[in-house]
């Protein structure tokens, strides 16, 4: 659909049918030469971005509530981030921090070690992506513990490289045809709205974790062989699920009891996404290892694996990366952290609360909305056919994505039947209102 030209410069402006003629031509070429494994939800062909606004090749402007899959924390092309990148690019582009030294790498590691949850000494390993951060954590856990097995959660997403894929329990299409995997035992992720055990909210979190002690450790998985438990503090691709605090407390208790490392995968939930630097902070639990990527450098490729100093005790040459800790990406990360501390953390918390206050009413207003949940600007909306049976509605979710796109709002799905709202942390109330107004129009359309 084509809308009237918007008067507001920070809101969408659609001037052609979607996709436009230039977009159609590029998409046709893409289908010939790009990997068939890529997932594209709708026909957006980007040309440029500024803040939370994306312009496509036909001149249409969209409001980005996906942020490049929760990556551009400070918005597209934040002037201070761009300036930091340009200055570093003019000095040197690469020297490989695994073989040589440069001060900015030390500075960022010092900053991350200080920011990580828990007042304990930390060390930092740099990679290029979330999957690489997870792979480093897997290797480190095995080396430190002398154990070879892992525990992860159904619905969890940790990446698509072989080790990370072994942990991932999100979609069968991500695993089909790639076995054998590492020895990983998956268990349910606690979430009260649809507890796998049908318990009350006050008990379901404990019951989910008791699977470890009452079933796995007594039957098929010796606790003394488990190196680490990998968990997303707030589950991302699995549906933007926010567990009860007791869930994480119980995981920490079990990890301590059996000498197992607790790894918090903060690739999607970290770097201010939930209104705090780390989602772990909402639950008061200190992990042994934290994995970061996505929002850490506002669009530049960078990842970090942060561990207690005594855990990151592997020897020289045990693990390395040619490009991990690239100086240009580090410059972007240092500036991103400055912006987070100055204003973006507070804005994510404020705007997130503002949106949730309104969106919590949606299950009462729309029959197809089963649940709204989230922290900060990490908000999930679950689509159902029936609120009583909680029957999932993946088709309605997919329709909602497309309806929003046709109105100039970019969103993404997560889990089997939810949408995720993970905009840049700079968004304004006007932009939040536009997104909520648009989604309400789309939900009304679905119900008709």
Secondary structure as UniProt FT lines:
FT   TURN            9..10
FT   HELIX           21..33
FT   TURN            36..37
FT   STRAND          46..51
FT   STRAND          53..56
FT   TURN            57..58
FT   STRAND          61..64
FT   HELIX           67..70
FT   TURN            73..74
FT   HELIX           79..91
FT   TURN            97..99
FT   HELIX           103..115
FT   STRAND          122..127
FT   HELIX           130..145
FT   STRAND          149..153
FT   TURN            154..155
FT   HELIX           162..167
FT   HELIX           172..174
FT   TURN            175..177
FT   STRAND          184..187
FT   HELIX           192..194
FT   TURN            196..197
FT   HELIX           201..210
FT   HELIX           211..216
FT   HELIX           217..219
FT   HELIX           223..225
FT   STRAND          226..231
FT   STRAND          234..235
FT   TURN            236..239
FT   STRAND          241..242
FT   HELIX           245..258
FT   STRAND          261..265
FT   TURN            267..274
FT   HELIX           279..282
FT   TURN            283..284
FT   STRAND          289..292
FT   HELIX           294..297
FT   TURN            298..299
FT   STRAND          303..308
FT   TURN            309..311
FT   TURN            316..317
FT   TURN            324..325
FT   HELIX           327..339
FT   HELIX           340..344
FT   HELIX           345..359
FT   TURN            360..361
FT   HELIX           362..365
FT   TURN            367..368
FT   STRAND          369..375
FT   TURN            376..377
FT   STRAND          378..386
FT   TURN            387..390
FT   STRAND          391..392
FT   HELIX           394..406
FT   TURN            407..408
FT   STRAND          409..410
FT   STRAND          412..414
FT   TURN            415..417
FT   STRAND          418..421
FT   TURN            425..426
FT   HELIX           429..447
//
